[in-house]
């Protein structure tokens, strides 16, 4: 039996694609994952707006940041302080450049 290393698995997937298919359902392709993440964004925005209105004052901890999908939403909502955690080097390095005001 081959031992599974989650960090290596995700590092390989995200290096191959840092888009929705890199973090989504790989066998279903980019178009399906793009559609699915569009729905996830809509549902997330709907639910979070019910419980909170002033996002500028929030401090967010994003666990398993991956390609930064949710961090992008928080940024769009005006969140100024966020910390992202991920087991992959590529996520930490890429997201640090993409979101210089957030910590990783």
C-alpha positions as CSV (number, residue, x, y, z in Angstrom):
1,X,0.0,0.0,0.0
2,X,1.3,3.4,-1.0
3,X,1.5,6.0,1.7
4,X,-0.6,9.2,1.1
5,X,1.1,12.6,1.7
6,X,-1.5,15.4,1.6
7,X,1.0,18.1,1.3
8,X,2.6,16.5,-1.8
9,X,-0.8,15.8,-3.3
10,X,-2.0,19.4,-3.0
11,X,1.3,20.8,-4.0
12,X,1.2,18.8,-7.2
13,X,-2.4,19.7,-8.0
14,X,-1.9,23.5,-7.4
15,X,1.3,23.5,-9.4
16,X,-0.6,22.0,-12.3
17,X,-3.4,24.5,-12.0
18,X,-3.8,27.4,-9.5
19,X,-7.4,27.8,-10.8
20,X,-10.7,26.2,-9.8
21,X,-9.8,22.8,-11.3
22,X,-6.7,22.8,-9.1
23,X,-8.8,22.9,-5.9
24,X,-12.1,21.5,-7.2
25,X,-13.1,18.2,-8.7
26,X,-10.2,17.4,-11.0
27,X,-11.9,14.7,-13.1
28,X,-14.8,17.0,-14.0
29,X,-12.7,19.7,-15.7
30,X,-12.3,23.5,-15.6
31,X,-15.7,24.5,-17.0
32,X,-17.6,22.5,-14.4
33,X,-15.4,23.8,-11.5
34,X,-15.8,27.4,-12.7
35,X,-19.6,27.0,-12.7
36,X,-19.5,25.3,-9.3
37,X,-17.3,28.0,-7.8
38,X,-19.6,30.7,-9.2
39,X,-22.5,29.1,-7.3
40,X,-20.3,28.8,-4.2
41,X,-19.5,32.5,-4.3
42,X,-23.2,33.4,-4.7
43,X,-24.3,31.1,-1.7
44,X,-21.4,32.4,0.4
45,X,-22.2,36.0,-0.2
46,X,-25.9,35.4,0.5
47,X,-25.2,33.7,3.8
48,X,-22.5,35.9,5.1
49,X,-24.5,39.1,4.3
50,X,-27.4,37.7,6.5
51,X,-25.1,37.5,9.6
52,X,-22.8,40.5,9.1
53,X,-22.8,43.9,7.3
54,X,-19.7,45.8,8.2
55,X,-16.9,43.7,6.8
56,X,-14.1,46.3,7.1
57,X,-13.9,45.6,10.8
58,X,-13.6,41.8,10.5
59,X,-10.5,39.8,11.0
60,X,-10.6,36.6,9.0
61,X,-8.7,33.3,9.5
62,X,-8.8,31.3,6.2
63,X,-7.8,27.7,6.9
64,X,-6.8,25.7,3.8
65,X,-6.5,28.8,1.6
66,X,-5.7,26.8,-1.6
67,X,-5.9,29.2,-4.5
68,X,-7.4,32.0,-2.5
69,X,-11.0,31.7,-3.6
70,X,-12.5,32.8,-0.3
71,X,-9.8,35.4,0.4
72,X,-10.7,37.1,-2.9
73,X,-14.3,37.3,-1.7
74,X,-13.3,38.7,1.7
75,X,-11.1,41.3,-0.1
76,X,-14.1,42.2,-2.4
77,X,-16.2,42.7,0.8
78,X,-13.6,45.1,2.2
79,X,-12.0,43.0,4.9
80,X,-8.7,44.6,5.7
81,X,-7.1,42.0,8.0
82,X,-6.9,38.3,7.1
83,X,-4.6,35.4,7.8
84,X,-4.4,32.5,5.4
85,X,-3.0,29.1,6.3
86,X,-2.2,26.3,3.8
87,X,0.0,23.2,3.8
88,X,1.4,24.0,0.4
89,X,4.4,26.2,-0.3
90,X,2.9,27.3,-3.7
91,X,-0.3,28.6,-2.0
92,X,1.6,30.6,0.7
93,X,4.0,32.0,-1.9
94,X,1.4,32.9,-4.5
95,X,-1.2,34.3,-2.1
96,X,1.4,36.4,-0.3
97,X,2.1,38.1,-3.6
98,X,-1.6,38.4,-4.6
99,X,-2.7,39.7,-1.2
100,X,0.2,41.7,0.1
101,X,-1.8,43.2,3.0
102,X,-2.9,39.8,4.3
103,X,-0.6,37.4,6.3
104,X,0.3,33.8,5.3
